[in-house]
């Protein structure tokens, strides 16, 4: 796979172009300049290209803009090709010239100059000035309307040549990192990557996009999805933060596994429990990471861990035993063990259980505790059961006789099946197929 990097000054439409090329909405798009801060990566369908959306290049000596620009430059140095984006409505600016010089200085990769926002000829400035940037003939595009993309594809195809491949299904485990602001999500991601890929500052709201990063960790190929911090709705007043939060929640549906990071030095808030509920309802594997465990007083650790496990266990009916592990993103303590446990659960969740084993387990559970009579005073007859799903683990039971099955008995069966099959850390769903035969 080759890497193509999108660069330019803020608010030229780089994120819109990224979404158009990847056929996704992964990059956060807003009229406000400087919304993108981290480097967002994706794949271009049916082509051997990874594409990277970078923050708008800013001339600043400190702060988030400085960190974002540094990361954009670092990504630029790894590029096999570059898309330099300018705003056709505003015309050539001194900042465009400054950053074009930087691109020429930092990379020898072929670059294509894209004049974006060219939907209206009336609002278009003189495009001949853009030749001064030294990238050759510019291409007029509209990232919003996907106009001019054929020229971009031609540019990529000439570079890739023999590397053209059909898109293969993604077999990597997608792991979303969720949590409230400033609990250490980006520090955790950097620890796994072994490099400072994500911006880390001691203030909330730094990460805005959901950043997908393919990597290999502890023997497995994975995709880390670093998300924006989730606050209570009452605390969200900015529309950019609202969009970021929606993308974070959307990451749950796109992930195979969710790591919910909480600050172990503080009490668990209802917001964290609410996030966990969403994960379980979506049928995903959840691991609760107690971050900053190294800062917890050793004398208080056992009691605190027991209390947290009790709090999570009593909050959800979908799970028998929440996977709760202590880590330190800062020092790396417990991180490898966490991924070992996650991989174990992932392998279990993809397994098929023999139908005969499931029926033997259920027969024993029914023998130990007979189901209650229905409202019609008829016993429930369990005739046959089999596994019908993986994410969540799903058991379908064919029953006759009863018109309703009490939820308390369903919980009993769920707990018994999960314990026998080592599914305690996985969401388990039980469904019933009821016989329509009144004489059965």
C-alpha positions as CSV (number, residue, x, y, z in Angstrom):
1,X,0.0,0.0,0.0
2,X,1.1,3.5,-0.8
3,X,0.5,6.7,1.3
4,X,-1.1,9.8,-0.1
5,X,-1.2,12.9,2.2
6,X,-3.6,15.8,2.0
7,X,-2.0,19.1,3.1
8,X,-2.8,22.8,2.9
9,X,-3.6,25.8,5.1
10,X,-6.7,25.6,7.3
11,X,-10.3,25.5,5.9
12,X,-9.5,24.7,2.3
13,X,-11.7,21.6,2.3
14,X,-9.1,18.9,3.1
15,X,-11.4,16.9,5.3
16,X,-14.3,17.1,2.8
17,X,-11.8,15.8,0.1
18,X,-10.7,12.9,2.5
19,X,-14.3,11.9,3.1
20,X,-15.0,11.9,-0.7
21,X,-11.9,9.8,-1.5
22,X,-12.6,7.2,1.2
23,X,-16.4,7.2,0.7
24,X,-16.8,7.8,4.5
25,X,-17.7,10.5,6.9
26,X,-14.7,9.7,9.1
27,X,-13.2,13.2,9.0
28,X,-15.1,15.9,10.9
29,X,-16.2,18.7,8.6
30,X,-17.1,22.2,9.8
31,X,-16.9,25.8,8.4
32,X,-14.7,26.8,11.3
33,X,-11.0,26.6,10.5
34,X,-8.7,24.4,12.6
35,X,-11.3,21.7,13.4
36,X,-9.0,18.9,12.3
37,X,-6.1,18.4,14.8
38,X,-4.9,14.8,14.6
39,X,-3.9,12.9,11.5
40,X,-6.9,10.9,10.1
41,X,-6.2,7.9,8.0
42,X,-8.4,5.8,5.7
43,X,-8.3,3.6,2.6
44,X,-9.3,4.5,-1.0
45,X,-11.6,1.8,-2.3
46,X,-10.3,-0.5,-5.0
47,X,-6.9,1.2,-5.0
48,X,-3.6,0.4,-3.2
49,X,-3.6,3.7,-1.3
50,X,-3.9,4.8,2.3
51,X,-4.9,8.5,2.5
52,X,-4.1,10.8,5.4
53,X,-6.0,14.0,6.3
54,X,-3.8,16.4,8.2
55,X,-4.5,19.5,10.2
56,X,-4.3,22.9,8.5
57,X,-0.8,24.1,8.5
58,X,-0.4,27.1,10.9
59,X,2.5,29.4,11.5
60,X,2.6,29.3,15.3
61,X,5.3,28.7,17.9
62,X,3.3,26.9,20.5
63,X,-0.1,25.4,21.5
64,X,-2.3,23.0,19.7
65,X,-1.7,24.6,16.3
66,X,2.0,24.0,16.7
67,X,1.5,20.4,17.7
68,X,-0.9,19.7,14.8
69,X,1.4,21.3,12.3
70,X,4.3,19.2,13.5
71,X,2.3,16.0,13.1
72,X,1.2,17.1,9.6
73,X,4.8,17.6,8.6
74,X,5.9,14.3,10.1
75,X,3.2,12.6,8.0
76,X,4.2,14.5,4.9
77,X,7.7,13.1,5.2
78,X,6.3,9.5,4.9
79,X,4.2,10.3,1.8
80,X,4.5,8.5,-1.6
81,X,2.3,11.3,-3.1
82,X,0.8,14.6,-1.9
83,X,-2.4,16.4,-2.6
84,X,-1.9,20.2,-1.9
85,X,-5.3,21.9,-1.5
86,X,-5.9,25.6,-1.9
87,X,-9.2,27.6,-1.8
88,X,-10.2,28.8,-5.3
89,X,-12.6,31.4,-3.8
90,X,-9.9,33.2,-1.8
91,X,-7.1,33.0,-4.4
92,X,-3.4,32.6,-3.7
93,X,-2.4,33.7,-0.1
94,X,1.0,34.2,1.5
95,X,0.3,31.2,3.7
96,X,-0.2,29.0,0.6
97,X,3.2,30.1,-0.7
98,X,4.9,29.6,2.7
99,X,3.6,26.0,3.0
100,X,4.3,25.1,-0.6
101,X,7.9,25.9,0.1
102,X,7.8,23.7,3.2
103,X,6.4,20.8,1.1
104,X,9.1,21.2,-1.5
105,X,11.7,21.2,1.3
106,X,10.4,18.2,3.3
107,X,9.3,15.8,0.6
108,X,10.4,14.7,-2.8
109,X,7.1,12.8,-3.5
110,X,5.1,13.9,-6.5
111,X,2.4,16.5,-5.7
112,X,-0.9,17.4,-7.3
113,X,-2.2,20.9,-6.8
114,X,-6.0,21.0,-6.2
115,X,-8.0,24.2,-6.4
116,X,-11.0,23.4,-4.3
117,X,-14.4,25.1,-4.0
118,X,-14.7,25.8,-7.8
119,X,-18.4,25.2,-8.0
120,X,-19.2,28.8,-9.1
121,X,-17.2,30.5,-11.8
122,X,-18.5,33.9,-10.5
123,X,-16.8,33.4,-7.1
124,X,-13.6,31.9,-8.5
125,X,-10.4,34.0,-8.2
126,X,-7.7,34.1,-10.9
127,X,-6.2,30.5,-10.9
128,X,-3.1,31.4,-12.9
129,X,-1.5,32.7,-9.7
130,X,-1.4,29.2,-8.3
131,X,1.4,28.2,-10.8
132,X,3.7,30.2,-8.4
133,X,3.5,27.3,-5.9
134,X,5.7,25.2,-8.1
135,X,3.4,22.1,-8.4
136,X,2.7,22.5,-12.1
137,X,-0.7,22.7,-13.7
138,X,-3.5,22.9,-11.0
139,X,-6.6,20.8,-11.1
140,X,-9.9,22.5,-10.4
141,X,-12.2,20.4,-8.1
142,X,-15.2,20.5,-5.8
143,X,-14.6,18.2,-2.9
144,X,-18.1,18.7,-1.7
145,X,-19.6,17.6,-5.1
146,X,-16.8,15.1,-6.0
147,X,-16.1,17.0,-9.1
148,X,-12.6,16.6,-10.6
149,X,-11.9,13.3,-8.8
150,X,-11.1,11.5,-12.0
151,X,-7.9,13.6,-12.4
152,X,-7.0,12.7,-8.8
153,X,-7.5,9.0,-9.5
154,X,-5.4,9.2,-12.7
155,X,-2.6,10.9,-10.7
156,X,-2.6,8.0,-8.2
157,X,-2.9,5.3,-10.8
158,X,0.2,6.6,-12.7
159,X,2.2,6.4,-9.5
160,X,0.9,3.0,-8.3
161,X,1.0,1.3,-11.7
162,X,1.4,-2.4,-11.1
163,X,0.3,-2.1,-7.5
164,X,-3.4,-1.9,-8.4
165,X,-5.4,-4.4,-6.3
166,X,-8.9,-5.3,-5.5
167,X,-10.1,-4.2,-2.1
168,X,-10.0,-7.1,0.4
169,X,-12.2,-7.5,3.4
170,X,-10.6,-5.9,6.5
171,X,-9.6,-8.7,8.8
172,X,-8.0,-6.5,11.5
173,X,-9.7,-6.2,14.9
174,X,-11.2,-2.7,15.2
175,X,-10.8,-1.4,18.7
176,X,-12.4,1.9,19.7
177,X,-11.0,3.9,22.6
178,X,-13.8,5.7,24.4
179,X,-14.1,7.8,27.6
180,X,-14.8,11.1,29.1
181,X,-12.4,14.0,28.3
182,X,-8.9,14.0,29.7
183,X,-8.9,10.4,31.1
184,X,-5.8,9.6,29.0
185,X,-7.2,8.1,25.8
186,X,-4.6,9.6,23.4
187,X,-1.8,8.8,25.9
188,X,-3.1,5.2,25.8
189,X,-3.1,5.1,22.0
190,X,0.5,6.5,21.9
191,X,1.6,3.8,24.4
192,X,0.2,1.1,22.1
193,X,1.8,2.7,19.0
194,X,5.1,3.3,20.7
195,X,5.2,6.8,19.3
196,X,3.6,10.2,19.9
197,X,1.0,9.9,17.1
198,X,-1.8,11.6,19.0
199,X,-1.7,15.1,20.5
200,X,-1.6,14.9,24.3
201,X,-2.3,17.9,26.5
202,X,-3.6,18.4,30.0
203,X,-6.9,19.9,28.9
204,X,-10.1,18.3,27.6
205,X,-11.3,18.5,24.0
206,X,-8.0,18.1,22.2
207,X,-9.1,15.1,20.1
208,X,-12.1,16.0,17.8
209,X,-12.2,13.4,15.1
210,X,-12.3,9.6,15.4
211,X,-8.8,8.8,14.3
212,X,-8.3,5.3,12.8
213,X,-4.7,4.0,13.1
214,X,-3.7,0.5,11.7
215,X,-1.0,-1.1,13.7
216,X,0.3,-4.4,15.0
217,X,0.4,-4.9,18.8
218,X,1.2,-8.0,20.9
219,X,1.1,-10.3,17.8
220,X,-2.2,-9.1,16.2
221,X,-3.1,-6.7,13.4
222,X,-5.5,-4.1,14.8
223,X,-7.1,-0.8,14.0
224,X,-7.1,1.6,16.9
225,X,-9.9,4.2,16.9
226,X,-9.1,7.2,19.1
227,X,-12.3,9.2,19.8
228,X,-13.2,12.5,21.2
229,X,-14.1,12.7,24.9
230,X,-17.7,12.3,25.8
231,X,-19.3,14.7,28.2
232,X,-22.8,14.9,29.7
233,X,-25.1,16.6,27.3
234,X,-25.6,19.5,29.7
235,X,-22.0,20.3,29.5
236,X,-21.9,20.4,25.6
237,X,-22.6,23.9,24.2
238,X,-20.3,23.9,21.1
239,X,-21.6,22.4,17.8
240,X,-18.2,21.1,16.9
241,X,-18.1,19.1,20.2
242,X,-21.6,17.8,19.4
243,X,-20.4,16.5,16.1
244,X,-17.3,15.0,17.7
245,X,-19.5,13.2,20.3
246,X,-21.7,11.8,17.6
247,X,-18.7,10.4,15.8
248,X,-17.4,8.9,19.0
249,X,-20.8,7.1,19.5
250,X,-20.8,6.0,15.9
251,X,-17.4,4.4,16.5
252,X,-19.1,1.9,18.8
253,X,-21.1,0.5,15.9
254,X,-18.0,0.3,13.7
255,X,-15.8,-1.3,16.3
256,X,-15.4,-5.0,17.2
257,X,-14.1,-4.2,20.7
258,X,-14.5,-1.1,22.8
259,X,-12.0,-0.1,25.5
260,X,-13.7,2.3,27.9
261,X,-11.0,4.3,29.7
262,X,-11.8,5.8,33.1
263,X,-9.7,7.7,35.6
264,X,-9.0,5.3,38.4
265,X,-8.1,8.2,40.8
266,X,-11.8,9.4,40.6
267,X,-15.2,7.9,41.2
268,X,-17.0,6.3,38.2
269,X,-19.6,8.7,36.9
270,X,-23.0,7.8,35.4
271,X,-21.6,9.0,32.0
272,X,-19.2,6.0,32.0
273,X,-22.0,3.6,32.8
274,X,-24.1,5.1,30.1
275,X,-21.3,4.5,27.5
276,X,-20.9,0.9,28.8
277,X,-24.6,0.4,28.3
278,X,-24.4,1.6,24.7
279,X,-21.5,-0.9,24.1
280,X,-23.4,-3.8,25.5
281,X,-26.6,-2.9,23.7
282,X,-24.6,-2.9,20.4
283,X,-23.4,-6.4,21.2
284,X,-19.7,-5.4,21.4
285,X,-16.9,-6.7,23.6
286,X,-16.2,-4.2,26.3
287,X,-13.0,-3.8,28.4
288,X,-13.0,-1.2,31.1
289,X,-9.5,0.2,31.5
290,X,-8.8,1.8,35.0
291,X,-6.2,4.2,33.8
292,X,-3.7,6.0,36.1
293,X,-3.7,3.0,38.4
294,X,-0.1,3.8,39.4
295,X,-1.4,7.0,41.1
296,X,-3.9,5.0,43.3
297,X,-2.7,4.4,46.9
298,X,-1.6,0.7,47.0
299,X,-3.4,0.3,50.3
300,X,-6.7,1.3,48.6
301,X,-6.4,-0.7,45.4
302,X,-8.1,-3.9,46.4
303,X,-11.1,-2.2,47.9
304,X,-11.4,0.2,45.0
305,X,-11.2,-2.5,42.3
306,X,-13.8,-4.6,44.2
307,X,-16.1,-1.6,44.4
308,X,-15.8,-0.7,40.7
309,X,-16.4,-4.3,39.6
310,X,-19.5,-4.4,41.9
311,X,-20.8,-1.2,40.4
312,X,-20.5,-2.4,36.8
313,X,-21.8,-5.9,37.6
314,X,-24.9,-4.5,39.2
315,X,-25.6,-2.0,36.4
316,X,-26.1,-4.3,33.4
317,X,-28.2,-7.4,32.7
318,X,-26.5,-8.1,29.3
319,X,-23.2,-9.2,30.9
320,X,-22.2,-11.7,33.6
321,X,-18.8,-10.4,34.6
322,X,-17.5,-7.1,33.1
323,X,-13.9,-7.2,32.0
324,X,-12.3,-4.6,34.2
325,X,-8.5,-4.2,34.2
326,X,-6.0,-1.8,35.8
327,X,-3.5,0.0,33.6
328,X,-1.2,3.0,33.4
329,X,-1.0,4.5,29.9
330,X,1.8,6.7,31.2
331,X,4.1,3.9,32.3
332,X,2.7,1.0,30.2
333,X,1.7,-1.1,33.3
334,X,-0.9,-3.7,32.4
335,X,-1.4,-2.6,28.7
336,X,0.0,-5.9,27.2
337,X,-2.0,-8.0,29.6
338,X,-5.1,-6.0,28.7
339,X,-4.7,-6.8,25.0
340,X,-3.9,-10.4,25.7
341,X,-7.3,-10.7,27.5
342,X,-9.1,-8.8,24.7
343,X,-7.7,-11.1,22.1
344,X,-8.8,-14.1,24.1
345,X,-12.3,-12.8,24.3
346,X,-12.3,-12.0,20.5
347,X,-11.3,-15.5,19.7
348,X,-14.0,-16.9,21.9
349,X,-16.6,-14.6,20.4
350,X,-15.9,-15.9,16.9
351,X,-16.2,-19.6,17.9
352,X,-19.2,-21.9,17.0
353,X,-20.5,-24.0,19.9
354,X,-21.7,-27.5,19.1
355,X,-25.5,-27.7,19.3
356,X,-25.3,-30.9,21.3
357,X,-23.3,-29.2,24.0
358,X,-25.7,-26.3,24.2
359,X,-28.6,-28.6,24.7
360,X,-26.9,-30.6,27.4
361,X,-26.1,-27.4,29.3
362,X,-29.7,-26.2,29.0
363,X,-31.1,-29.6,30.0
364,X,-29.0,-29.5,33.2
365,X,-30.1,-25.9,33.9
366,X,-33.8,-26.9,33.5
367,X,-33.4,-30.0,35.7
368,X,-31.8,-27.9,38.4
369,X,-34.5,-25.2,38.2
370,X,-37.8,-25.8,36.5
371,X,-39.3,-22.8,34.7
372,X,-42.3,-21.3,36.3
373,X,-45.8,-21.9,35.0
374,X,-47.1,-19.4,32.5
375,X,-50.1,-17.2,33.0
376,X,-52.2,-20.0,31.4
377,X,-50.8,-22.4,34.0
378,X,-49.0,-24.4,31.4
379,X,-45.3,-25.5,31.7
380,X,-42.7,-24.2,29.3
381,X,-41.2,-27.1,27.3
382,X,-37.7,-26.5,25.9
383,X,-37.4,-28.6,22.8
384,X,-34.2,-27.5,21.0
385,X,-31.6,-24.8,21.3
386,X,-28.7,-23.7,19.1
387,X,-26.2,-20.8,18.6
388,X,-27.5,-18.3,16.0
389,X,-25.1,-15.3,16.4
390,X,-21.6,-14.1,17.5
391,X,-21.7,-10.4,18.1
392,X,-23.5,-10.6,20.5
393,X,-23.4,-14.3,21.3
394,X,-26.9,-15.4,20.6
395,X,-28.8,-18.6,21.6
396,X,-32.2,-19.4,20.1
397,X,-34.4,-21.7,22.1
398,X,-37.4,-23.5,20.6
399,X,-40.1,-23.8,23.2
400,X,-43.6,-25.0,23.4
401,X,-46.4,-24.8,25.9
402,X,-45.7,-21.4,27.5
403,X,-47.1,-18.2,26.1
404,X,-44.5,-16.1,28.0
405,X,-41.1,-16.7,29.6
406,X,-40.3,-14.6,32.7
407,X,-37.3,-12.3,32.4
408,X,-36.0,-13.7,35.7
409,X,-35.8,-17.2,34.1
410,X,-34.1,-15.9,31.0
411,X,-31.5,-14.3,33.2
412,X,-31.0,-17.6,34.9
413,X,-30.5,-19.4,31.6
414,X,-28.2,-16.6,30.3
415,X,-26.0,-16.8,33.4
416,X,-25.8,-20.6,33.3
417,X,-25.0,-20.8,29.6
418,X,-22.4,-18.0,29.8
419,X,-20.7,-19.6,32.7
420,X,-20.6,-23.1,31.1
421,X,-19.2,-21.8,27.8
422,X,-16.8,-19.2,29.3
423,X,-18.8,-16.3,27.8
424,X,-18.9,-14.4,31.1
425,X,-17.2,-11.3,29.6
426,X,-19.3,-11.3,26.4
427,X,-22.8,-9.9,25.8
428,X,-25.2,-12.8,25.6
429,X,-28.7,-12.7,24.1
430,X,-31.4,-15.4,24.4
431,X,-34.2,-15.5,21.9
432,X,-37.2,-17.9,21.9
433,X,-39.1,-19.5,19.0
434,X,-42.5,-20.4,20.3
435,X,-44.5,-23.2,18.9
436,X,-47.8,-22.2,17.3
437,X,-49.3,-25.7,17.7
438,X,-51.9,-25.6,20.5
439,X,-51.6,-29.4,21.0
440,X,-47.8,-29.4,21.4
